[in-house]
Amino acid sequence: MLLFSISVIPVLILFFDGYAKGRLKLGFLYIIYFLLFLTFTGFMLHFFTIYSIFIFPLSLFFLIAFKIMKKKKTETNHSVF
């Protein structure tokens, strides 16, 4: 249960980050994707411990990848000017 609640935190951070930047659709897209992923893996994996072990690294990976992509996008914009 603890791992499951920890895995939700990066998704909520992405949602509120999108909300703060004025990209509410992007935030909702992350939540919808996460819920679809939960239901899909819920049907495939019937044990909650395995379920949460897979979700936490994946959500953490998406959080890190999103931050890196956002950072590279701002770097390329500054290098053009």
HTML snippet that shows the backbone in 3Dmol.js (N, CA, C, O; Angstrom):
<script src="https://3Dmol.org/build/3Dmol-min.js"></script>
<div id="view" style="width:600px;height:400px;position:relative"></div>
<script>
const pdb = `
ATOM      1  N   MET A   1       0.824  -1.193   0.000  1.00  0.00           N
ATOM      2  CA  MET A   1       0.000   0.000   0.000  1.00  0.00           C
ATOM      3  C   MET A   1       0.869   1.257   0.000  1.00  0.00           C
ATOM      4  O   MET A   1       0.542   2.238  -0.667  1.00  0.00           O
ATOM      5  N   LEU A   2       1.950   1.230   0.731  1.00  0.00           N
ATOM      6  CA  LEU A   2       2.846   2.374   0.773  1.00  0.00           C
ATOM      7  C   LEU A   2       3.489   2.617  -0.590  1.00  0.00           C
ATOM      8  O   LEU A   2       3.575   3.757  -1.049  1.00  0.00           O
ATOM      9  N   LEU A   3       3.940   1.539  -1.236  1.00  0.00           N
ATOM     10  CA  LEU A   3       4.547   1.698  -2.553  1.00  0.00           C
ATOM     11  C   LEU A   3       3.542   2.230  -3.564  1.00  0.00           C
ATOM     12  O   LEU A   3       3.894   3.020  -4.440  1.00  0.00           O
ATOM     13  N   PHE A   4       2.292   1.800  -3.443  1.00  0.00           N
ATOM     14  CA  PHE A   4       1.265   2.280  -4.357  1.00  0.00           C
ATOM     15  C   PHE A   4       1.040   3.782  -4.174  1.00  0.00           C
ATOM     16  O   PHE A   4       0.925   4.519  -5.154  1.00  0.00           O
ATOM     17  N   SER A   5       0.977   4.232  -2.925  1.00  0.00           N
ATOM     18  CA  SER A   5       0.765   5.666  -2.689  1.00  0.00           C
ATOM     19  C   SER A   5       1.974   6.474  -3.131  1.00  0.00           C
ATOM     20  O   SER A   5       1.817   7.607  -3.587  1.00  0.00           O
ATOM     21  N   ILE A   6       3.172   5.922  -3.007  1.00  0.00           N
ATOM     22  CA  ILE A   6       4.365   6.622  -3.485  1.00  0.00           C
ATOM     23  C   ILE A   6       4.364   6.713  -5.006  1.00  0.00           C
ATOM     24  O   ILE A   6       4.844   7.695  -5.571  1.00  0.00           O
ATOM     25  N   SER A   7       3.823   5.686  -5.674  1.00  0.00           N
ATOM     26  CA  SER A   7       3.818   5.704  -7.137  1.00  0.00           C
ATOM     27  C   SER A   7       2.834   6.714  -7.695  1.00  0.00           C
ATOM     28  O   SER A   7       2.968   7.124  -8.848  1.00  0.00           O
ATOM     29  N   VAL A   8       1.856   7.125  -6.917  1.00  0.00           N
ATOM     30  CA  VAL A   8       0.885   8.115  -7.382  1.00  0.00           C
ATOM     31  C   VAL A   8       1.464   9.526  -7.321  1.00  0.00           C
ATOM     32  O   VAL A   8       1.040  10.398  -8.080  1.00  0.00           O
ATOM     33  N   ILE A   9       2.412   9.759  -6.441  1.00  0.00           N
ATOM     34  CA  ILE A   9       2.964  11.102  -6.236  1.00  0.00           C
ATOM     35  C   ILE A   9       3.591  11.695  -7.508  1.00  0.00           C
ATOM     36  O   ILE A   9       3.290  12.846  -7.824  1.00  0.00           O
ATOM     37  N   PRO A  10       4.450  10.971  -8.260  1.00  0.00           N
ATOM     38  CA  PRO A  10       4.992  11.582  -9.483  1.00  0.00           C
ATOM     39  C   PRO A  10       3.924  11.955 -10.505  1.00  0.00           C
ATOM     40  O   PRO A  10       4.061  12.953 -11.213  1.00  0.00           O
ATOM     41  N   VAL A  11       2.865  11.158 -10.582  1.00  0.00           N
ATOM     42  CA  VAL A  11       1.787  11.474 -11.519  1.00  0.00           C
ATOM     43  C   VAL A  11       1.067  12.746 -11.085  1.00  0.00           C
ATOM     44  O   VAL A  11       0.718  13.577 -11.923  1.00  0.00           O
ATOM     45  N   LEU A  12       0.843  12.901  -9.791  1.00  0.00           N
ATOM     46  CA  LEU A  12       0.212  14.124  -9.299  1.00  0.00           C
ATOM     47  C   LEU A  12       1.122  15.337  -9.501  1.00  0.00           C
ATOM     48  O   LEU A  12       0.640  16.433  -9.785  1.00  0.00           O
ATOM     49  N   ILE A  13       2.430  15.145  -9.357  1.00  0.00           N
ATOM     50  CA  ILE A  13       3.365  16.241  -9.600  1.00  0.00           C
ATOM     51  C   ILE A  13       3.294  16.669 -11.061  1.00  0.00           C
ATOM     52  O   ILE A  13       3.288  17.863 -11.363  1.00  0.00           O
ATOM     53  N   LEU A  14       3.241  15.684 -11.976  1.00  0.00           N
ATOM     54  CA  LEU A  14       3.126  16.018 -13.390  1.00  0.00           C
ATOM     55  C   LEU A  14       1.814  16.740 -13.685  1.00  0.00           C
ATOM     56  O   LEU A  14       1.775  17.674 -14.486  1.00  0.00           O
ATOM     57  N   PHE A  15       0.739  16.298 -13.027  1.00  0.00           N
ATOM     58  CA  PHE A  15      -0.557  16.935 -13.243  1.00  0.00           C
ATOM     59  C   PHE A  15      -0.526  18.396 -12.800  1.00  0.00           C
ATOM     60  O   PHE A  15      -0.956  19.280 -13.541  1.00  0.00           O
ATOM     61  N   PHE A  16      -0.021  18.648 -11.602  1.00  0.00           N
ATOM     62  CA  PHE A  16      -0.009  20.017 -11.102  1.00  0.00           C
ATOM     63  C   PHE A  16       1.028  20.874 -11.814  1.00  0.00           C
ATOM     64  O   PHE A  16       0.867  22.092 -11.903  1.00  0.00           O
ATOM     65  N   ASP A  17       2.090  20.255 -12.323  1.00  0.00           N
ATOM     66  CA  ASP A  17       3.059  20.996 -13.119  1.00  0.00           C
ATOM     67  C   ASP A  17       2.407  21.455 -14.419  1.00  0.00           C
ATOM     68  O   ASP A  17       2.587  22.597 -14.840  1.00  0.00           O
ATOM     69  N   GLY A  18       1.648  20.560 -15.054  1.00  0.00           N
ATOM     70  CA  GLY A  18       0.917  20.940 -16.260  1.00  0.00           C
ATOM     71  C   GLY A  18      -0.142  21.985 -15.964  1.00  0.00           C
ATOM     72  O   GLY A  18      -0.381  22.881 -16.773  1.00  0.00           O
ATOM     73  N   TYR A  19      -0.770  21.874 -14.819  1.00  0.00           N
ATOM     74  CA  TYR A  19      -1.800  22.839 -14.420  1.00  0.00           C
ATOM     75  C   TYR A  19      -1.183  24.219 -14.173  1.00  0.00           C
ATOM     76  O   TYR A  19      -1.766  25.238 -14.544  1.00  0.00           O
ATOM     77  N   ALA A  20      -0.007  24.246 -13.548  1.00  0.00           N
ATOM     78  CA  ALA A  20       0.642  25.519 -13.251  1.00  0.00           C
ATOM     79  C   ALA A  20       1.134  26.208 -14.518  1.00  0.00           C
ATOM     80  O   ALA A  20       1.176  27.436 -14.586  1.00  0.00           O
ATOM     81  N   LYS A  21       1.504  25.423 -15.511  1.00  0.00           N
ATOM     82  CA  LYS A  21       1.997  25.996 -16.764  1.00  0.00           C
ATOM     83  C   LYS A  21       0.860  26.346 -17.719  1.00  0.00           C
ATOM     84  O   LYS A  21       1.107  26.841 -18.819  1.00  0.00           O
ATOM     85  N   GLY A  22      -0.374  26.096 -17.312  1.00  0.00           N
ATOM     86  CA  GLY A  22      -1.502  26.397 -18.175  1.00  0.00           C
ATOM     87  C   GLY A  22      -1.810  25.287 -19.166  1.00  0.00           C
ATOM     88  O   GLY A  22      -2.558  25.490 -20.122  1.00  0.00           O
ATOM     89  N   ARG A  23      -1.234  24.117 -18.938  1.00  0.00           N
ATOM     90  CA  ARG A  23      -1.479  22.984 -19.830  1.00  0.00           C
ATOM     91  C   ARG A  23      -2.301  21.950 -19.075  1.00  0.00           C
ATOM     92  O   ARG A  23      -1.811  20.876 -18.725  1.00  0.00           O
ATOM     93  N   LEU A  24      -3.542  22.292 -18.837  1.00  0.00           N
ATOM     94  CA  LEU A  24      -4.408  21.423 -18.055  1.00  0.00           C
ATOM     95  C   LEU A  24      -4.696  20.119 -18.790  1.00  0.00           C
ATOM     96  O   LEU A  24      -4.833  19.067 -18.166  1.00  0.00           O
ATOM     97  N   LYS A  25      -4.787  20.188 -20.121  1.00  0.00           N
ATOM     98  CA  LYS A  25      -5.037  18.972 -20.895  1.00  0.00           C
ATOM     99  C   LYS A  25      -3.901  17.973 -20.726  1.00  0.00           C
ATOM    100  O   LYS A  25      -4.132  16.766 -20.649  1.00  0.00           O
ATOM    101  N   LEU A  26      -2.678  18.480 -20.668  1.00  0.00           N
ATOM    102  CA  LEU A  26      -1.523  17.603 -20.478  1.00  0.00           C
ATOM    103  C   LEU A  26      -1.574  16.925 -19.115  1.00  0.00           C
ATOM    104  O   LEU A  26      -1.254  15.742 -18.997  1.00  0.00           O
ATOM    105  N   GLY A  27      -1.972  17.661 -18.094  1.00  0.00           N
ATOM    106  CA  GLY A  27      -2.086  17.078 -16.759  1.00  0.00           C
ATOM    107  C   GLY A  27      -3.141  15.990 -16.709  1.00  0.00           C
ATOM    108  O   GLY A  27      -2.925  14.935 -16.113  1.00  0.00           O
ATOM    109  N   PHE A  28      -4.291  16.247 -17.340  1.00  0.00           N
ATOM    110  CA  PHE A  28      -5.339  15.225 -17.368  1.00  0.00           C
ATOM    111  C   PHE A  28      -4.913  14.023 -18.199  1.00  0.00           C
ATOM    112  O   PHE A  28      -5.292  12.890 -17.903  1.00  0.00           O
ATOM    113  N   LEU A  29      -4.129  14.271 -19.234  1.00  0.00           N
ATOM    114  CA  LEU A  29      -3.645  13.163 -20.056  1.00  0.00           C
ATOM    115  C   LEU A  29      -2.754  12.228 -19.245  1.00  0.00           C
ATOM    116  O   LEU A  29      -2.835  11.009 -19.394  1.00  0.00           O
ATOM    117  N   TYR A  30      -1.911  12.788 -18.394  1.00  0.00           N
ATOM    118  CA  TYR A  30      -1.062  11.950 -17.542  1.00  0.00           C
ATOM    119  C   TYR A  30      -1.898  11.116 -16.571  1.00  0.00           C
ATOM    120  O   TYR A  30      -1.614   9.937 -16.358  1.00  0.00           O
ATOM    121  N   ILE A  31      -2.927  11.727 -15.985  1.00  0.00           N
ATOM    122  CA  ILE A  31      -3.761  10.984 -15.041  1.00  0.00           C
ATOM    123  C   ILE A  31      -4.537   9.883 -15.748  1.00  0.00           C
ATOM    124  O   ILE A  31      -4.643   8.770 -15.233  1.00  0.00           O
ATOM    125  N   ILE A  32      -5.083  10.184 -16.932  1.00  0.00           N
ATOM    126  CA  ILE A  32      -5.822   9.168 -17.681  1.00  0.00           C
ATOM    127  C   ILE A  32      -4.897   8.030 -18.086  1.00  0.00           C
ATOM    128  O   ILE A  32      -5.263   6.859 -17.983  1.00  0.00           O
ATOM    129  N   TYR A  33      -3.689   8.375 -18.550  1.00  0.00           N
ATOM    130  CA  TYR A  33      -2.729   7.342 -18.916  1.00  0.00           C
ATOM    131  C   TYR A  33      -2.374   6.466 -17.718  1.00  0.00           C
ATOM    132  O   TYR A  33      -2.281   5.245 -17.840  1.00  0.00           O
ATOM    133  N   PHE A  34      -2.180   7.087 -16.578  1.00  0.00           N
ATOM    134  CA  PHE A  34      -1.817   6.330 -15.388  1.00  0.00           C
ATOM    135  C   PHE A  34      -2.949   5.398 -14.960  1.00  0.00           C
ATOM    136  O   PHE A  34      -2.703   4.253 -14.582  1.00  0.00           O
ATOM    137  N   LEU A  35      -4.196   5.891 -15.019  1.00  0.00           N
ATOM    138  CA  LEU A  35      -5.326   5.040 -14.649  1.00  0.00           C
ATOM    139  C   LEU A  35      -5.509   3.879 -15.631  1.00  0.00           C
ATOM    140  O   LEU A  35      -5.831   2.763 -15.222  1.00  0.00           O
ATOM    141  N   LEU A  36      -5.305   4.139 -16.912  1.00  0.00           N
ATOM    142  CA  LEU A  36      -5.374   3.052 -17.891  1.00  0.00           C
ATOM    143  C   LEU A  36      -4.273   2.026 -17.643  1.00  0.00           C
ATOM    144  O   LEU A  36      -4.490   0.820 -17.755  1.00  0.00           O
ATOM    145  N   PHE A  37      -3.091   2.530 -17.304  1.00  0.00           N
ATOM    146  CA  PHE A  37      -1.993   1.619 -17.004  1.00  0.00           C
ATOM    147  C   PHE A  37      -2.296   0.779 -15.768  1.00  0.00           C
ATOM    148  O   PHE A  37      -1.981  -0.410 -15.723  1.00  0.00           O
ATOM    149  N   LEU A  38      -2.911   1.407 -14.764  1.00  0.00           N
ATOM    150  CA  LEU A  38      -3.272   0.662 -13.552  1.00  0.00           C
ATOM    151  C   LEU A  38      -4.261  -0.451 -13.859  1.00  0.00           C
ATOM    152  O   LEU A  38      -4.102  -1.572 -13.377  1.00  0.00           O
ATOM    153  N   THR A  39      -5.282  -0.153 -14.655  1.00  0.00           N
ATOM    154  CA  THR A  39      -6.283  -1.181 -14.946  1.00  0.00           C
ATOM    155  C   THR A  39      -5.695  -2.279 -15.817  1.00  0.00           C
ATOM    156  O   THR A  39      -6.004  -3.455 -15.628  1.00  0.00           O
ATOM    157  N   PHE A  40      -4.844  -1.902 -16.773  1.00  0.00           N
ATOM    158  CA  PHE A  40      -4.236  -2.909 -17.649  1.00  0.00           C
ATOM    159  C   PHE A  40      -3.340  -3.853 -16.858  1.00  0.00           C
ATOM    160  O   PHE A  40      -3.422  -5.071 -17.015  1.00  0.00           O
ATOM    161  N   THR A  41      -2.491  -3.293 -16.013  1.00  0.00           N
ATOM    162  CA  THR A  41      -1.611  -4.146 -15.221  1.00  0.00           C
ATOM    163  C   THR A  41      -2.387  -4.879 -14.136  1.00  0.00           C
ATOM    164  O   THR A  41      -1.987  -5.959 -13.701  1.00  0.00           O
ATOM    165  N   GLY A  42      -3.498  -4.290 -13.700  1.00  0.00           N
ATOM    166  CA  GLY A  42      -4.335  -4.971 -12.705  1.00  0.00           C
ATOM    167  C   GLY A  42      -4.912  -6.267 -13.243  1.00  0.00           C
ATOM    168  O   GLY A  42      -5.043  -7.244 -12.506  1.00  0.00           O
ATOM    169  N   PHE A  43      -5.258  -6.281 -14.525  1.00  0.00           N
ATOM    170  CA  PHE A  43      -5.760  -7.512 -15.121  1.00  0.00           C
ATOM    171  C   PHE A  43      -4.638  -8.510 -15.352  1.00  0.00           C
ATOM    172  O   PHE A  43      -4.853  -9.718 -15.260  1.00  0.00           O
ATOM    173  N   MET A  44      -3.443  -8.015 -15.651  1.00  0.00           N
ATOM    174  CA  MET A  44      -2.338  -8.919 -15.959  1.00  0.00           C
ATOM    175  C   MET A  44      -1.667  -9.451 -14.690  1.00  0.00           C
ATOM    176  O   MET A  44      -1.327 -10.631 -14.611  1.00  0.00           O
ATOM    177  N   LEU A  45      -1.483  -8.585 -13.712  1.00  0.00           N
ATOM    178  CA  LEU A  45      -0.806  -8.986 -12.477  1.00  0.00           C
ATOM    179  C   LEU A  45      -1.829  -9.004 -11.350  1.00  0.00           C
ATOM    180  O   LEU A  45      -2.471  -7.992 -11.069  1.00  0.00           O
ATOM    181  N   HIS A  46      -1.974 -10.131 -10.721  1.00  0.00           N
ATOM    182  CA  HIS A  46      -3.019 -10.263  -9.703  1.00  0.00           C
ATOM    183  C   HIS A  46      -2.500 -10.085  -8.286  1.00  0.00           C
ATOM    184  O   HIS A  46      -3.270 -10.169  -7.329  1.00  0.00           O
ATOM    185  N   PHE A  47      -1.232  -9.846  -8.146  1.00  0.00           N
ATOM    186  CA  PHE A  47      -0.671  -9.671  -6.809  1.00  0.00           C
ATOM    187  C   PHE A  47      -0.282  -8.210  -6.623  1.00  0.00           C
ATOM    188  O   PHE A  47       0.420  -7.633  -7.453  1.00  0.00           O
ATOM    189  N   PHE A  48      -0.737  -7.630  -5.542  1.00  0.00           N
ATOM    190  CA  PHE A  48      -0.548  -6.195  -5.331  1.00  0.00           C
ATOM    191  C   PHE A  48       0.920  -5.819  -5.147  1.00  0.00           C
ATOM    192  O   PHE A  48       1.320  -4.725  -5.545  1.00  0.00           O
ATOM    193  N   THR A  49       1.722  -6.683  -4.565  1.00  0.00           N
ATOM    194  CA  THR A  49       3.129  -6.333  -4.334  1.00  0.00           C
ATOM    195  C   THR A  49       3.876  -6.216  -5.655  1.00  0.00           C
ATOM    196  O   THR A  49       4.636  -5.269  -5.855  1.00  0.00           O
ATOM    197  N   ILE A  50       3.670  -7.159  -6.549  1.00  0.00           N
ATOM    198  CA  ILE A  50       4.322  -7.085  -7.861  1.00  0.00           C
ATOM    199  C   ILE A  50       3.803  -5.867  -8.613  1.00  0.00           C
ATOM    200  O   ILE A  50       4.556  -5.173  -9.297  1.00  0.00           O
ATOM    201  N   TYR A  51       2.524  -5.624  -8.478  1.00  0.00           N
ATOM    202  CA  TYR A  51       1.838  -4.515  -9.127  1.00  0.00           C
ATOM    203  C   TYR A  51       2.473  -3.180  -8.741  1.00  0.00           C
ATOM    204  O   TYR A  51       2.767  -2.357  -9.608  1.00  0.00           O
ATOM    205  N   SER A  52       2.679  -2.971  -7.470  1.00  0.00           N
ATOM    206  CA  SER A  52       3.244  -1.699  -7.026  1.00  0.00           C
ATOM    207  C   SER A  52       4.735  -1.604  -7.323  1.00  0.00           C
ATOM    208  O   SER A  52       5.249  -0.503  -7.521  1.00  0.00           O
ATOM    209  N   ILE A  53       5.432  -2.723  -7.357  1.00  0.00           N
ATOM    210  CA  ILE A  53       6.858  -2.695  -7.659  1.00  0.00           C
ATOM    211  C   ILE A  53       7.088  -2.256  -9.100  1.00  0.00           C
ATOM    212  O   ILE A  53       8.073  -1.576  -9.387  1.00  0.00           O
ATOM    213  N   PHE A  54       6.191  -2.635 -10.009  1.00  0.00           N
ATOM    214  CA  PHE A  54       6.335  -2.218 -11.396  1.00  0.00           C
ATOM    215  C   PHE A  54       5.908  -0.766 -11.612  1.00  0.00           C
ATOM    216  O   PHE A  54       6.501  -0.067 -12.434  1.00  0.00           O
ATOM    217  N   ILE A  55       4.906  -0.311 -10.897  1.00  0.00           N
ATOM    218  CA  ILE A  55       4.367   1.026 -11.135  1.00  0.00           C
ATOM    219  C   ILE A  55       5.303   2.117 -10.629  1.00  0.00           C
ATOM    220  O   ILE A  55       5.459   3.142 -11.292  1.00  0.00           O
ATOM    221  N   PHE A  56       5.918   1.924  -9.491  1.00  0.00           N
ATOM    222  CA  PHE A  56       6.760   2.974  -8.921  1.00  0.00           C
ATOM    223  C   PHE A  56       7.942   3.350  -9.823  1.00  0.00           C
ATOM    224  O   PHE A  56       8.134   4.536 -10.089  1.00  0.00           O
ATOM    225  N   PRO A  57       8.743   2.384 -10.306  1.00  0.00           N
ATOM    226  CA  PRO A  57       9.857   2.788 -11.176  1.00  0.00           C
ATOM    227  C   PRO A  57       9.376   3.394 -12.489  1.00  0.00           C
ATOM    228  O   PRO A  57      10.013   4.301 -13.025  1.00  0.00           O
ATOM    229  N   LEU A  58       8.263   2.902 -13.004  1.00  0.00           N
ATOM    230  CA  LEU A  58       7.764   3.441 -14.265  1.00  0.00           C
ATOM    231  C   LEU A  58       7.307   4.884 -14.112  1.00  0.00           C
ATOM    232  O   LEU A  58       7.625   5.728 -14.951  1.00  0.00           O
ATOM    233  N   SER A  59       6.571   5.171 -13.058  1.00  0.00           N
ATOM    234  CA  SER A  59       6.119   6.548 -12.861  1.00  0.00           C
ATOM    235  C   SER A  59       7.289   7.474 -12.547  1.00  0.00           C
ATOM    236  O   SER A  59       7.293   8.636 -12.954  1.00  0.00           O
ATOM    237  N   LEU A  60       8.269   6.966 -11.830  1.00  0.00           N
ATOM    238  CA  LEU A  60       9.465   7.758 -11.549  1.00  0.00           C
ATOM    239  C   LEU A  60      10.244   8.036 -12.836  1.00  0.00           C
ATOM    240  O   LEU A  60      10.773   9.131 -13.029  1.00  0.00           O
ATOM    241  N   PHE A  61      10.309   7.026 -13.716  1.00  0.00           N
ATOM    242  CA  PHE A  61      10.984   7.196 -14.999  1.00  0.00           C
ATOM    243  C   PHE A  61      10.298   8.275 -15.833  1.00  0.00           C
ATOM    244  O   PHE A  61      10.971   9.108 -16.440  1.00  0.00           O
ATOM    245  N   PHE A  62       8.954   8.266 -15.870  1.00  0.00           N
ATOM    246  CA  PHE A  62       8.235   9.267 -16.642  1.00  0.00           C
ATOM    247  C   PHE A  62       8.439  10.661 -16.066  1.00  0.00           C
ATOM    248  O   PHE A  62       8.528  11.634 -16.815  1.00  0.00           O
ATOM    249  N   LEU A  63       8.513  10.764 -14.760  1.00  0.00           N
ATOM    250  CA  LEU A  63       8.746  12.062 -14.127  1.00  0.00           C
ATOM    251  C   LEU A  63      10.124  12.604 -14.516  1.00  0.00           C
ATOM    252  O   LEU A  63      10.253  13.775 -14.872  1.00  0.00           O
ATOM    253  N   ILE A  64      11.138  11.763 -14.448  1.00  0.00           N
ATOM    254  CA  ILE A  64      12.498  12.187 -14.791  1.00  0.00           C
ATOM    255  C   ILE A  64      12.602  12.512 -16.280  1.00  0.00           C
ATOM    256  O   ILE A  64      13.221  13.505 -16.661  1.00  0.00           O
ATOM    257  N   ALA A  65      11.988  11.666 -17.128  1.00  0.00           N
ATOM    258  CA  ALA A  65      12.041  11.905 -18.565  1.00  0.00           C
ATOM    259  C   ALA A  65      11.330  13.212 -18.931  1.00  0.00           C
ATOM    260  O   ALA A  65      11.799  13.956 -19.792  1.00  0.00           O
ATOM    261  N   PHE A  66      10.209  13.484 -18.279  1.00  0.00           N
ATOM    262  CA  PHE A  66       9.479  14.717 -18.555  1.00  0.00           C
ATOM    263  C   PHE A  66      10.314  15.934 -18.171  1.00  0.00           C
ATOM    264  O   PHE A  66      10.350  16.919 -18.908  1.00  0.00           O
ATOM    265  N   LYS A  67      10.981  15.872 -17.031  1.00  0.00           N
ATOM    266  CA  LYS A  67      11.800  16.996 -16.587  1.00  0.00           C
ATOM    267  C   LYS A  67      12.992  17.205 -17.525  1.00  0.00           C
ATOM    268  O   LYS A  67      13.352  18.345 -17.818  1.00  0.00           O
ATOM    269  N   ILE A  68      13.609  16.108 -18.000  1.00  0.00           N
ATOM    270  CA  ILE A  68      14.745  16.227 -18.920  1.00  0.00           C
ATOM    271  C   ILE A  68      14.296  16.808 -20.251  1.00  0.00           C
ATOM    272  O   ILE A  68      14.972  17.667 -20.817  1.00  0.00           O
ATOM    273  N   MET A  69      13.149  16.339 -20.757  1.00  0.00           N
ATOM    274  CA  MET A  69      12.645  16.857 -22.029  1.00  0.00           C
ATOM    275  C   MET A  69      12.317  18.343 -21.911  1.00  0.00           C
ATOM    276  O   MET A  69      12.599  19.117 -22.825  1.00  0.00           O
ATOM    277  N   LYS A  70      11.724  18.742 -20.790  1.00  0.00           N
ATOM    278  CA  LYS A  70      11.381  20.144 -20.586  1.00  0.00           C
ATOM    279  C   LYS A  70      12.649  20.995 -20.504  1.00  0.00           C
ATOM    280  O   LYS A  70      12.687  22.116 -21.011  1.00  0.00           O
ATOM    281  N   LYS A  71      13.682  20.455 -19.864  1.00  0.00           N
ATOM    282  CA  LYS A  71      14.935  21.182 -19.725  1.00  0.00           C
ATOM    283  C   LYS A  71      15.614  21.339 -21.085  1.00  0.00           C
ATOM    284  O   LYS A  71      16.128  22.412 -21.402  1.00  0.00           O
ATOM    285  N   LYS A  72      15.617  20.271 -21.891  1.00  0.00           N
ATOM    286  CA  LYS A  72      16.246  20.348 -23.205  1.00  0.00           C
ATOM    287  C   LYS A  72      15.484  21.300 -24.121  1.00  0.00           C
ATOM    288  O   LYS A  72      16.087  21.984 -24.948  1.00  0.00           O
ATOM    289  N   LYS A  73      14.181  21.345 -23.977  1.00  0.00           N
ATOM    290  CA  LYS A  73      13.382  22.248 -24.808  1.00  0.00           C
ATOM    291  C   LYS A  73      13.722  23.705 -24.501  1.00  0.00           C
ATOM    292  O   LYS A  73      13.836  24.520 -25.416  1.00  0.00           O
ATOM    293  N   THR A  74      13.883  24.032 -23.240  1.00  0.00           N
ATOM    294  CA  THR A  74      14.232  25.411 -22.891  1.00  0.00           C
ATOM    295  C   THR A  74      15.664  25.727 -23.304  1.00  0.00           C
ATOM    296  O   THR A  74      15.955  26.867 -23.666  1.00  0.00           O
ATOM    297  N   GLU A  75      16.568  24.747 -23.259  1.00  0.00           N
ATOM    298  CA  GLU A  75      17.947  24.986 -23.679  1.00  0.00           C
ATOM    299  C   GLU A  75      18.010  25.271 -25.169  1.00  0.00           C
ATOM    300  O   GLU A  75      18.750  26.156 -25.600  1.00  0.00           O
ATOM    301  N   THR A  76      17.243  24.531 -25.962  1.00  0.00           N
ATOM    302  CA  THR A  76      17.280  24.764 -27.407  1.00  0.00           C
ATOM    303  C   THR A  76      16.648  26.101 -27.760  1.00  0.00           C
ATOM    304  O   THR A  76      17.089  26.749 -28.710  1.00  0.00           O
ATOM    305  N   ASN A  77      15.644  26.528 -27.036  1.00  0.00           N
ATOM    306  CA  ASN A  77      15.040  27.825 -27.305  1.00  0.00           C
ATOM    307  C   ASN A  77      16.020  28.962 -27.020  1.00  0.00           C
ATOM    308  O   ASN A  77      16.046  29.953 -27.749  1.00  0.00           O
ATOM    309  N   HIS A  78      16.816  28.826 -25.975  1.00  0.00           N
ATOM    310  CA  HIS A  78      17.764  29.874 -25.644  1.00  0.00           C
ATOM    311  C   HIS A  78      18.943  29.891 -26.616  1.00  0.00           C
ATOM    312  O   HIS A  78      19.510  30.952 -26.876  1.00  0.00           O
ATOM    313  N   SER A  79      19.316  28.731 -27.155  1.00  0.00           N
ATOM    314  CA  SER A  79      20.458  28.696 -28.050  1.00  0.00           C
ATOM    315  C   SER A  79      20.119  29.311 -29.406  1.00  0.00           C
ATOM    316  O   SER A  79      21.015  29.790 -30.101  1.00  0.00           O
ATOM    317  N   VAL A  80      18.843  29.307 -29.796  1.00  0.00           N
ATOM    318  CA  VAL A  80      18.447  29.911 -31.067  1.00  0.00           C
ATOM    319  C   VAL A  80      18.586  31.425 -30.995  1.00  0.00           C
ATOM    320  O   VAL A  80      19.027  32.058 -31.955  1.00  0.00           O
ATOM    321  N   PHE A  81      18.215  31.999 -29.873  1.00  0.00           N
ATOM    322  CA  PHE A  81      18.308  33.450 -29.731  1.00  0.00           C
ATOM    323  C   PHE A  81      19.710  33.811 -29.307  1.00  0.00           C
ATOM    324  O   PHE A  81      20.016  34.989 -29.126  1.00  0.00           O
TER     325      PHE A  81
END
`;
const viewer = $3Dmol.createViewer("view");
viewer.addModel(pdb, "pdb");
viewer.setStyle({}, {cartoon: {color: "spectrum"}});
viewer.zoomTo();
viewer.render();
</script>
